[in-house]
């Protein structure tokens, strides 16, 4: 009897797996359809002209017509966001480790950390353009700076909030500082770091696009400015749609990876 019940549970689990995979996709499709429906309703009810708010149909048509141009600029922005994430995450974790391992450095590094967020992003962007030029480097640094603070603070808080029982056990077993960091502090800090990474993935596109607005020759932000200047509002919305779709996809991919990597906490 128990074997039959076990077989039924396994069969039910196997049947549930495809449903669990299809459900998020179905929810996403329904959400997009609802947004597009409300969008079209606003255009019809308020009789808005195309240069104020184009219809979803016009945006989709423009998306198909200009797919080659949009794909080129999307690739540029994707590189800026991903490289900015790598640089920002590396800088944030290094700063957090420095503040944890070298206590005297904390009083020097903390003002730098606060100043990185106290100065508005738009104020830093022209300086970066002057120093790094109008290429991809200035946008990568801009994206890295905007995610530097959340990553550093989350990582540092996670490293600092390691359960004291684990640390006492490490001392009892004569673990070195490196062994304690590698086997106890870093695993304990992963959930907090994961929260910082989620925030970073969401805000990194802001830094890249702001950099493109200030000065660039390619990218979705540049394309949106050019389309706005030529009153091609449907093309501007098409670029905005691709940017939003890429950001949402990047977030959910990151979230799924983090849940698998830290399955005991998330």
Backbone as CSV, one residue per row, in Angstrom:
resi,resn,N_x,N_y,N_z,CA_x,CA_y,CA_z,C_x,C_y,C_z
1,UNK,0.820,-1.207,0.000,0.000,0.000,0.000,0.857,1.260,0.000
2,UNK,1.921,1.229,0.813,2.827,2.381,0.877,3.539,2.589,-0.448
3,UNK,3.861,1.469,-1.142,4.528,1.586,-2.440,3.604,2.245,-3.462
4,UNK,2.318,1.910,-3.388,1.352,2.510,-4.312,1.235,4.015,-4.061
5,UNK,1.175,4.361,-2.778,1.092,5.794,-2.442,2.329,6.543,-2.910
6,UNK,3.498,5.897,-2.755,4.735,6.530,-3.192,4.740,6.736,-4.694
7,UNK,4.252,5.719,-5.430,4.175,5.848,-6.892,3.235,6.974,-7.290
8,UNK,2.118,7.089,-6.568,1.164,8.141,-6.895,1.768,9.517,-6.626
9,UNK,2.531,9.658,-5.530,3.161,10.934,-5.218,4.192,11.309,-6.269
10,UNK,5.002,10.345,-6.696,6.013,10.608,-7.717,5.359,11.008,-9.026
11,UNK,4.281,10.268,-9.396,3.572,10.580,-10.635,2.967,11.981,-10.577
12,UNK,2.384,12.324,-9.418,1.813,13.658,-9.266,2.855,14.749,-9.354
13,UNK,4.036,14.467,-8.780,5.113,15.462,-8.839,5.590,15.659,-10.266
14,UNK,5.679,14.552,-11.014,6.125,14.651,-12.396,5.112,15.402,-13.245
15,UNK,3.826,15.207,-12.940,2.799,15.919,-13.703,2.772,17.394,-13.337
16,UNK,3.136,17.693,-12.096,3.056,19.088,-11.654,4.191,19.947,-12.200
17,UNK,5.300,19.295,-12.524,6.459,20.053,-12.971,6.180,20.865,-14.237
18,UNK,5.623,20.283,-15.305,5.327,21.095,-16.498,4.365,22.243,-16.192
19,UNK,3.381,21.995,-15.300,2.436,23.055,-14.960,3.149,24.208,-14.258
20,UNK,4.074,23.859,-13.344,4.816,24.897,-12.636,5.689,25.716,-13.578
21,UNK,6.152,25.090,-14.657,6.970,25.822,-15.616,6.117,26.699,-16.525
22,UNK,4.922,26.227,-16.869,4.064,26.967,-17.793,3.379,28.128,-17.091
23,UNK,3.067,27.972,-15.802,2.296,28.986,-15.090,2.947,30.368,-15.097
24,UNK,4.261,30.521,-14.770,4.857,31.866,-14.820,4.823,32.484,-16.212
25,UNK,5.034,31.636,-17.246,4.981,32.148,-18.609,3.586,32.625,-18.959
26,UNK,2.583,31.859,-18.542,1.193,32.234,-18.808,0.825,33.516,-18.069
27,UNK,1.299,33.645,-16.836,1.029,34.873,-16.073,1.670,36.083,-16.737
28,UNK,2.891,35.902,-17.255,3.567,36.999,-17.943,2.822,37.428,-19.196
29,UNK,2.346,36.461,-19.978,1.597,36.770,-21.198,0.300,37.509,-20.867
30,UNK,-0.403,37.036,-19.828,-1.653,37.681,-19.426,-1.399,39.115,-18.964
31,UNK,-0.309,39.308,-18.203,0.031,40.656,-17.725,0.295,41.603,-18.889
32,UNK,1.060,41.134,-19.884,1.367,41.968,-21.051,0.091,42.303,-21.826
33,UNK,-0.788,41.315,-21.982,-2.041,41.553,-22.703,-2.920,42.559,-21.974
34,UNK,-2.967,42.467,-20.641,-3.768,43.419,-19.854,-3.204,44.836,-19.993
35,UNK,-1.876,44.968,-19.912,-1.246,46.286,-20.058,-1.532,46.865,-21.445
36,UNK,-1.362,46.032,-22.475,-1.627,46.499,-23.834,-3.098,46.876,-24.016
37,UNK,-4.007,46.099,-23.388,-5.425,46.413,-23.494,-5.769,47.739,-22.832
38,UNK,-5.221,47.984,-21.626,-5.454,49.254,-20.942,-4.839,50.411,-21.727
39,UNK,-3.687,50.162,-22.279,-3.007,51.178,-23.103,-3.879,51.586,-24.293
40,UNK,-4.397,50.568,-25.009,-5.242,50.844,-26.171,-6.528,51.552,-25.748
41,UNK,-7.054,51.175,-24.588,-8.279,51.800,-24.089,-8.059,53.281,-23.789
42,UNK,-6.918,53.615,-23.200,-6.597,55.017,-22.903,-6.495,55.820,-24.194
43,UNK,-5.855,55.235,-25.207,-5.703,55.931,-26.493,-7.057,56.193,-27.136
44,UNK,-7.951,55.208,-27.051,-9.267,55.348,-27.693,-10.152,56.324,-26.917
45,UNK,-10.214,56.159,-25.603,-11.127,56.969,-24.785,-10.741,58.442,-24.826
46,UNK,-9.446,58.738,-24.647,-9.000,60.130,-24.596,-8.606,60.683,-25.969
47,UNK,-8.695,59.837,-27.005,-8.405,60.251,-28.376,-7.043,60.951,-28.486
48,UNK,-6.036,60.286,-27.946,-4.700,60.867,-27.914,-4.030,60.740,-29.275
49,UNK,-3.385,61.800,-29.750,-2.671,61.712,-31.033,-1.418,60.854,-30.900
50,UNK,-0.924,60.387,-32.026,0.215,59.464,-32.022,1.489,60.106,-31.482
51,UNK,1.617,61.434,-31.610,2.845,62.068,-31.116,2.821,62.266,-29.595
52,UNK,1.664,62.010,-28.967,1.567,62.033,-27.501,1.681,60.620,-26.944
53,UNK,0.847,59.737,-27.438,0.868,58.331,-27.008,0.426,57.459,-28.169
54,UNK,1.364,56.793,-28.831,0.995,55.913,-29.945,0.271,54.667,-29.435
55,UNK,-0.489,54.061,-30.295,-1.210,52.847,-29.916,-0.250,51.663,-29.843
56,UNK,-0.597,50.627,-29.085,0.260,49.431,-29.032,0.504,48.831,-30.414
57,UNK,-0.515,48.873,-31.282,-0.362,48.328,-32.631,0.724,49.078,-33.400
58,UNK,0.745,50.417,-33.275,1.764,51.206,-33.971,3.162,50.893,-33.446
59,UNK,3.273,50.669,-32.146,4.574,50.343,-31.556,5.057,48.980,-32.026
60,UNK,4.152,48.012,-32.077,4.521,46.668,-32.547,4.949,46.707,-34.015
61,UNK,4.226,47.470,-34.820,4.587,47.589,-36.241,5.964,48.220,-36.393
62,UNK,6.226,49.267,-35.619,7.542,49.914,-35.668,8.639,48.961,-35.177
63,UNK,8.305,48.164,-34.191,9.256,47.177,-33.666,9.653,46.180,-34.742
64,UNK,8.686,45.769,-35.554,8.973,44.816,-36.633,9.737,45.498,-37.771
65,UNK,9.334,46.713,-38.108,9.972,47.424,-39.223,11.424,47.775,-38.931
66,UNK,11.722,48.121,-37.693,13.060,48.604,-37.325,13.808,47.593,-36.457
67,UNK,13.513,46.330,-36.653,14.092,45.301,-35.783,15.608,45.256,-35.892
68,UNK,16.161,45.524,-37.094,17.613,45.473,-37.259,18.299,46.606,-36.500
69,UNK,17.735,47.812,-36.596,18.305,48.958,-35.873,18.144,48.767,-34.373
70,UNK,16.973,48.327,-33.939,16.734,48.112,-32.515,17.632,47.013,-31.955
71,UNK,17.865,45.958,-32.741,18.732,44.874,-32.286,20.167,45.357,-32.091
72,UNK,20.648,46.200,-32.996,22.008,46.734,-32.876,22.163,47.566,-31.600
73,UNK,21.230,48.489,-31.367,21.324,49.346,-30.186,21.068,48.550,-28.898
74,UNK,20.218,47.526,-28.976,19.993,46.670,-27.806,21.265,45.944,-27.413
75,UNK,22.015,45.467,-28.394,23.266,44.754,-28.116,24.263,45.664,-27.406
76,UNK,24.332,46.928,-27.814,25.238,47.882,-27.167,24.835,48.097,-25.707
77,UNK,23.561,48.327,-25.471,23.087,48.567,-24.101,23.242,47.325,-23.240
78,UNK,23.005,46.149,-23.807,23.188,44.908,-23.055,24.634,44.758,-22.582
79,UNK,25.578,45.064,-23.446,26.985,44.984,-23.049,27.288,45.941,-21.900
80,UNK,26.775,47.157,-21.998,27.017,48.146,-20.942,26.443,47.685,-19.605
81,UNK,25.227,47.125,-19.636,24.588,46.688,-18.396,25.325,45.503,-17.786
82,UNK,25.645,44.510,-18.591,26.286,43.299,-18.064,27.695,43.591,-17.558
83,UNK,28.462,44.372,-18.314,29.807,44.730,-17.857,29.740,45.615,-16.612
84,UNK,28.759,46.512,-16.565,28.582,47.335,-15.375,28.227,46.506,-14.152
85,UNK,27.403,45.480,-14.345,27.069,44.581,-13.247,28.304,43.846,-12.732
86,UNK,29.102,43.332,-13.641,30.312,42.605,-13.234,31.252,43.530,-12.456
87,UNK,31.476,44.729,-12.989,32.375,45.674,-12.328,31.810,46.132,-10.985
88,UNK,30.522,46.468,-10.939,29.912,46.941,-9.707,29.870,45.872,-8.627
89,UNK,29.532,44.634,-9.003,29.508,43.546,-8.027,30.906,43.267,-7.480
90,UNK,31.902,43.286,-8.355,33.275,43.050,-7.902,33.734,44.144,-6.951
91,UNK,33.500,45.391,-7.331,33.896,46.518,-6.471,33.165,46.459,-5.126
92,UNK,31.877,46.169,-5.158,31.096,46.134,-3.922,31.576,45.062,-2.966
93,UNK,31.840,43.863,-3.476,32.290,42.775,-2.610,33.697,43.032,-2.074
94,UNK,34.554,43.623,-2.907,35.914,43.944,-2.449,35.871,44.985,-1.338
95,UNK,35.068,46.017,-1.507,34.944,47.051,-0.470,34.382,46.458,0.820
96,UNK,33.379,45.591,0.702,32.790,44.981,1.897,33.818,44.130,2.637
97,UNK,34.603,43.364,1.900,35.635,42.541,2.532,36.706,43.396,3.184
98,UNK,37.078,44.490,2.541,38.084,45.379,3.120,37.589,45.979,4.436
99,UNK,36.335,46.410,4.471,35.806,46.985,5.702,35.674,45.956,6.812
100,UNK,35.467,44.693,6.447,35.340,43.646,7.456,36.696,43.213,7.992
101,UNK,37.666,42.995,7.093,38.947,42.425,7.494,39.896,43.465,8.073
102,UNK,39.793,44.696,7.598,40.704,45.749,8.062,39.873,46.855,8.703
103,UNK,39.648,46.733,9.979,38.780,47.668,10.703,39.200,49.131,10.548
104,UNK,40.520,49.481,10.660,40.883,50.902,10.516,40.500,51.502,9.168
105,UNK,40.436,50.635,8.113,40.094,51.156,6.793,38.626,51.563,6.682
106,UNK,37.805,51.029,7.574,36.371,51.296,7.480,36.077,52.784,7.574
107,UNK,36.771,53.508,8.487,36.509,54.936,8.654,36.916,55.747,7.432
108,UNK,37.804,55.168,6.584,38.212,55.848,5.350,37.338,55.446,4.165
109,UNK,36.938,54.183,4.133,36.155,53.701,2.999,34.689,54.097,3.098
110,UNK,34.165,54.216,4.325,32.746,54.533,4.488,32.369,55.885,3.880
111,UNK,33.158,56.957,4.049,32.813,58.219,3.368,32.790,58.105,1.850
112,UNK,33.718,57.287,1.302,33.712,57.079,-0.153,32.429,56.383,-0.581
113,UNK,32.012,55.419,0.212,30.790,54.675,-0.086,29.572,55.593,-0.066
114,UNK,29.500,56.471,0.940,28.368,57.397,1.050,28.415,58.442,-0.069
115,UNK,29.614,58.941,-0.365,29.748,59.965,-1.412,29.355,59.440,-2.781
116,UNK,29.538,58.139,-3.000,29.172,57.558,-4.297,27.675,57.644,-4.560
117,UNK,26.873,57.776,-3.482,25.424,57.888,-3.641,24.906,59.290,-3.351
118,UNK,25.705,60.081,-2.630,25.257,61.435,-2.287,25.242,62.352,-3.510
119,UNK,26.176,62.111,-4.442,26.236,62.936,-5.650,25.249,62.389,-6.679
120,UNK,24.367,63.203,-7.231,23.402,62.713,-8.227,24.094,62.106,-9.442
121,UNK,23.449,61.106,-10.020,24.028,60.397,-11.162,24.213,61.334,-12.347
122,UNK,23.249,62.230,-12.569,23.345,63.150,-13.701,24.515,64.114,-13.547
123,UNK,24.926,64.367,-12.299,26.067,65.257,-12.084,27.393,64.554,-12.385
124,UNK,27.427,63.245,-12.180,28.657,62.485,-12.437,28.828,62.179,-13.914
125,UNK,27.717,61.986,-14.620,27.767,61.538,-16.012,28.621,62.427,-16.918
126,UNK,28.464,63.760,-16.898,29.314,64.583,-17.782,30.802,64.460,-17.472
127,UNK,31.144,64.288,-16.179,32.552,64.128,-15.804,33.108,62.830,-16.369
128,UNK,32.300,61.773,-16.291,32.748,60.490,-16.840,32.913,60.567,-18.351
129,UNK,32.023,61.312,-19.011,32.169,61.491,-20.454,33.472,62.216,-20.785
130,UNK,33.819,63.201,-19.956,35.041,63.968,-20.182,36.276,63.093,-19.967
131,UNK,36.244,62.244,-18.954,37.408,61.423,-18.619,37.530,60.181,-19.506
132,UNK,36.396,59.523,-19.761,36.416,58.215,-20.434,35.925,58.255,-21.874
133,UNK,35.436,59.407,-22.314,34.973,59.509,-23.692,33.526,59.078,-23.846
134,UNK,33.072,59.063,-25.102,31.686,58.758,-25.420,31.469,57.283,-25.772
135,UNK,32.466,56.460,-25.526,32.345,55.042,-25.822,31.661,54.277,-24.712
136,UNK,31.875,52.964,-24.708,31.180,52.082,-23.773,31.719,52.200,-22.350
137,UNK,32.982,52.647,-22.205,33.617,52.662,-20.880,32.866,53.544,-19.893
138,UNK,32.463,54.741,-20.309,31.781,55.662,-19.398,30.427,55.105,-18.955
139,UNK,29.732,54.388,-19.836,28.430,53.812,-19.466,28.598,52.638,-18.514
140,UNK,29.652,51.855,-18.710,29.917,50.733,-17.812,30.213,51.248,-16.405
141,UNK,31.046,52.266,-16.315,31.370,52.851,-15.005,30.129,53.467,-14.374
142,UNK,29.298,54.108,-15.168,28.067,54.695,-14.647,27.158,53.613,-14.055
143,UNK,26.976,52.506,-14.770,26.155,51.409,-14.257,26.775,50.806,-13.001
144,UNK,28.110,50.698,-12.975,28.794,50.146,-11.802,28.625,51.047,-10.586
145,UNK,28.704,52.351,-10.783,28.575,53.292,-9.662,27.177,53.260,-9.054
146,UNK,26.183,53.097,-9.882,24.813,53.153,-9.370,24.456,51.902,-8.564
147,UNK,25.158,50.773,-8.807,24.872,49.556,-8.039,25.908,49.329,-6.940
148,UNK,26.921,50.177,-6.881,28.015,49.991,-5.925,27.520,50.017,-4.482
149,UNK,26.665,50.992,-4.147,26.211,51.148,-2.767,25.358,49.971,-2.283
150,UNK,24.295,49.572,-2.994,23.487,48.450,-2.473,24.254,47.149,-2.348
151,UNK,25.155,46.875,-3.290,25.927,45.634,-3.216,26.874,45.661,-2.018
152,UNK,27.571,46.779,-1.825,28.526,46.883,-0.726,27.831,46.773,0.625
153,UNK,26.736,47.503,0.802,26.056,47.493,2.097,25.443,46.122,2.403
154,UNK,24.831,45.501,1.409,24.227,44.182,1.639,25.300,43.138,1.945
155,UNK,26.395,43.173,1.202,27.474,42.208,1.434,28.115,42.434,2.800
156,UNK,28.351,43.681,3.162,28.976,43.975,4.449,28.068,43.585,5.609
157,UNK,26.776,43.886,5.493,25.836,43.497,6.548,25.761,41.981,6.685
158,UNK,25.798,41.274,5.547,25.771,39.821,5.608,27.019,39.242,6.253
159,UNK,28.180,39.786,5.905,29.432,39.309,6.503,29.497,39.623,7.992
160,UNK,28.938,40.747,8.377,29.019,41.186,9.773,28.016,40.458,10.664
161,UNK,26.941,39.952,10.074,25.881,39.315,10.866,26.000,37.800,10.899
162,UNK,27.205,37.278,10.753,27.425,35.835,10.868,27.088,35.381,12.284
163,UNK,26.336,34.298,12.465,26.008,33.818,13.814,27.270,33.605,14.656
164,UNK,27.249,34.111,15.881,28.427,34.020,16.753,28.765,32.577,17.100
165,UNK,27.755,31.720,17.116,28.026,30.312,17.413,28.951,29.677,16.391
166,UNK,28.752,30.014,15.117,29.628,29.492,14.069,31.052,30.009,14.239
167,UNK,31.176,31.295,14.579,32.505,31.875,14.758,33.214,31.276,15.969
168,UNK,32.460,31.041,17.047,33.063,30.417,18.230,33.515,28.995,17.922
169,UNK,32.735,28.295,17.119,33.122,26.937,16.731,34.387,26.952,15.888
170,UNK,34.498,27.941,14.998,35.703,28.057,14.176,36.929,28.328,15.040
171,UNK,36.792,29.180,16.052,37.918,29.442,16.950,38.296,28.190,17.734
172,UNK,37.292,27.443,18.167,37.561,26.212,18.918,38.351,25.217,18.075
173,UNK,38.057,25.190,16.790,38.741,24.252,15.888,40.001,24.855,15.287
174,UNK,40.425,26.024,15.812,41.668,26.684,15.385,41.665,27.014,13.894
175,UNK,40.527,27.449,13.390,40.438,27.830,11.975,41.128,29.173,11.766
176,UNK,41.822,29.296,10.654,42.481,30.551,10.326,41.446,31.583,9.882
177,UNK,41.895,32.838,9.751,40.991,33.907,9.314,40.452,33.629,7.915
178,UNK,41.308,33.106,7.026,40.886,32.781,5.667,39.870,31.646,5.657
179,UNK,40.122,30.598,6.471,39.188,29.475,6.533,37.840,29.907,7.099
180,UNK,37.863,30.773,8.116,36.610,31.283,8.689,35.838,32.097,7.663
181,UNK,36.563,32.913,6.898,35.915,33.728,5.875,35.320,32.861,4.777
182,UNK,36.095,31.893,4.328,35.665,31.079,3.185,34.531,30.128,3.537
183,UNK,34.616,29.471,4.685,33.667,28.401,5.003,32.516,28.846,5.894
184,UNK,32.634,30.009,6.541,31.575,30.420,7.472,30.983,31.779,7.087
185,UNK,31.823,32.803,7.024,31.303,34.152,6.803,30.680,34.310,5.414
186,UNK,31.385,33.875,4.369,30.864,34.048,3.014,29.559,33.276,2.786
187,UNK,29.481,31.980,3.169,28.175,31.300,3.004,27.056,31.951,3.802
188,UNK,27.379,32.451,5.009,26.343,33.100,5.819,25.903,34.429,5.214
189,UNK,26.783,35.075,4.457,26.469,36.376,3.859,25.750,36.255,2.523
190,UNK,25.657,35.054,1.966,25.080,34.897,0.631,23.633,35.373,0.523
191,UNK,22.744,35.085,1.499,21.368,35.601,1.361,21.305,37.116,1.301
192,UNK,22.087,37.805,2.141,22.091,39.273,2.105,22.689,39.778,0.801
193,UNK,23.760,39.117,0.347,24.367,39.507,-0.929,23.396,39.292,-2.080
194,UNK,22.608,38.231,-2.008,21.616,37.974,-3.057,20.605,39.112,-3.160
195,UNK,20.214,39.673,-2.016,19.297,40.822,-2.042,19.946,42.010,-2.737
196,UNK,21.234,42.238,-2.460,21.946,43.323,-3.128,22.061,43.094,-4.622
197,UNK,22.270,41.848,-5.024,22.392,41.538,-6.447,21.061,41.778,-7.157
198,UNK,19.955,41.421,-6.507,18.640,41.668,-7.111,18.414,43.164,-7.338
199,UNK,18.758,43.959,-6.347,18.616,45.411,-6.504,19.527,45.912,-7.619
200,UNK,20.749,45.375,-7.674,21.714,45.813,-8.682,21.216,45.517,-10.091
201,UNK,20.627,44.345,-10.287,20.136,43.964,-11.607,19.018,44.905,-12.069
202,UNK,18.224,45.384,-11.117,17.110,46.273,-11.462,17.597,47.674,-11.815
203,UNK,18.582,48.198,-11.050,18.986,49.601,-11.234,20.151,49.774,-12.205
204,UNK,20.861,48.708,-12.554,21.988,48.838,-13.486,21.573,49.427,-14.832
205,UNK,20.416,49.034,-15.416,20.013,49.664,-16.680,19.829,51.175,-16.568
206,UNK,19.477,51.677,-15.381,19.310,53.127,-15.216,20.630,53.836,-15.467
207,UNK,21.714,53.305,-14.872,23.016,53.929,-15.063,23.460,53.922,-16.510
208,UNK,23.245,52.796,-17.199,23.658,52.700,-18.595,22.873,53.670,-19.474
209,UNK,21.568,53.748,-19.269,20.731,54.611,-20.107,21.008,56.087,-19.819
210,UNK,21.221,56.423,-18.530,21.555,57.816,-18.194,22.860,58.219,-18.882
211,UNK,23.839,57.313,-18.887,25.093,57.595,-19.586,24.882,57.807,-21.071
212,UNK,23.968,57.043,-21.665,23.684,57.208,-23.095,22.950,58.518,-23.358
213,UNK,22.116,58.943,-22.440,21.417,60.213,-22.607,22.379,61.396,-22.576
214,UNK,23.367,61.325,-21.684,24.299,62.445,-21.544,25.185,62.574,-22.775
215,UNK,25.656,61.454,-23.297,26.509,61.504,-24.484,26.874,60.134,-24.982
216,UNK,26.448,59.796,-26.177,26.777,58.500,-26.774,26.451,58.546,-28.259
217,UNK,26.865,57.517,-28.952,26.562,57.401,-30.377,25.825,56.097,-30.691
218,UNK,25.472,55.337,-29.660,24.753,54.083,-29.854,24.121,53.670,-28.533
219,UNK,23.160,52.762,-28.604,22.471,52.280,-27.419,21.003,52.664,-27.432
220,UNK,20.207,51.990,-26.616,18.775,52.257,-26.592,18.467,53.657,-26.079
221,UNK,19.238,54.142,-25.086,19.032,55.504,-24.608,19.295,56.529,-25.687
222,UNK,20.369,56.324,-26.448,20.678,57.211,-27.582,19.564,57.158,-28.627
223,UNK,19.076,55.961,-28.928,18.017,55.805,-29.921,16.736,56.492,-29.465
224,UNK,16.426,56.409,-28.170,15.233,57.067,-27.650,15.331,58.589,-27.776
225,UNK,16.507,59.145,-27.497,16.691,60.591,-27.645,16.531,61.029,-29.097
226,UNK,17.144,60.262,-30.008,17.051,60.604,-31.422,15.618,60.490,-31.928
227,UNK,14.900,59.457,-31.495,13.516,59.284,-31.917,12.632,60.398,-31.359
228,UNK,12.896,60.807,-30.121,12.119,61.895,-29.520,12.356,63.214,-30.254
229,UNK,13.607,63.462,-30.635,13.929,64.701,-31.347,13.264,64.752,-32.717
230,UNK,13.069,63.593,-33.354,12.450,63.543,-34.682,10.953,63.259,-34.605
231,UNK,10.388,63.288,-33.370,8.964,63.047,-33.139,8.536,61.655,-33.600
232,UNK,9.448,60.696,-33.540,9.119,59.300,-33.852,8.816,58.600,-32.526
233,UNK,7.659,58.937,-31.952,7.324,58.483,-30.616,7.098,56.972,-30.585
234,UNK,6.586,56.406,-31.686,6.381,54.961,-31.725,7.714,54.211,-31.640
235,UNK,8.751,54.748,-32.287,10.069,54.126,-32.197,10.661,54.277,-30.792
236,UNK,10.407,55.401,-30.151,10.878,55.609,-28.790,10.225,54.601,-27.841
237,UNK,8.931,54.375,-28.011,8.235,53.398,-27.181,8.714,51.983,-27.477
238,UNK,9.057,51.697,-28.735,9.585,50.373,-29.088,10.912,50.122,-28.383
239,UNK,11.787,51.135,-28.349,13.064,50.999,-27.640,12.840,50.848,-26.145
240,UNK,11.883,51.600,-25.603,11.568,51.496,-24.174,11.015,50.115,-23.833
241,UNK,10.197,49.561,-24.713,9.637,48.225,-24.498,10.745,47.170,-24.460
242,UNK,11.696,47.264,-25.383,12.803,46.297,-25.406,13.647,46.422,-24.149
243,UNK,13.911,47.652,-23.715,14.697,47.866,-22.503,13.997,47.268,-21.284
244,UNK,12.692,47.500,-21.169,11.933,46.952,-20.043,11.905,45.427,-20.093
245,UNK,11.716,44.873,-21.292,11.670,43.417,-21.442,13.010,42.784,-21.072
246,UNK,14.109,43.404,-21.501,15.437,42.883,-21.162,15.693,42.961,-19.657
247,UNK,15.311,44.066,-19.028,15.535,44.233,-17.590,14.735,43.218,-16.786
248,UNK,13.475,43.003,-17.167,12.640,42.031,-16.456,13.184,40.618,-16.640
249,UNK,13.586,40.286,-17.869,14.149,38.952,-18.132,15.425,38.732,-17.342
250,UNK,16.296,39.734,-17.304,17.546,39.631,-16.556,17.277,39.437,-15.072
251,UNK,16.269,40.126,-14.548,15.942,39.981,-13.127,15.482,38.562,-12.807
252,UNK,14.569,38.028,-13.618,14.025,36.702,-13.319,15.081,35.608,-13.514
253,UNK,15.967,35.772,-14.486,17.060,34.804,-14.649,17.977,34.842,-13.429
254,UNK,18.323,36.041,-12.979,19.173,36.191,-11.796,18.495,35.624,-10.563
255,UNK,17.205,35.914,-10.407,16.465,35.427,-9.243,16.417,33.900,-9.219
256,UNK,16.189,33.293,-10.373,16.136,31.829,-10.428,17.495,31.218,-10.116
257,UNK,18.564,31.828,-10.633,19.912,31.333,-10.348,20.234,31.450,-8.859
258,UNK,19.868,32.571,-8.239,20.156,32.773,-6.814,19.372,31.792,-5.948
259,UNK,18.136,31.513,-6.317,17.341,30.563,-5.546,17.936,29.160,-5.613
260,UNK,18.498,28.814,-6.743,19.150,27.500,-6.845,20.486,27.479,-6.116
261,UNK,21.213,28.587,-6.170,22.526,28.632,-5.538,22.425,28.683,-4.025
262,UNK,21.383,29.336,-3.498,21.220,29.468,-2.048,19.886,28.843,-1.661
263,UNK,19.688,27.607,-2.036,18.406,26.944,-1.851,18.062,26.729,-0.385
264,UNK,19.061,26.731,0.504,18.771,26.495,1.912,18.219,27.729,2.631
265,UNK,18.297,28.894,1.976,17.824,30.119,2.613,16.662,30.744,1.868
266,UNK,16.668,30.652,0.514,15.679,31.386,-0.269,14.500,30.501,-0.628
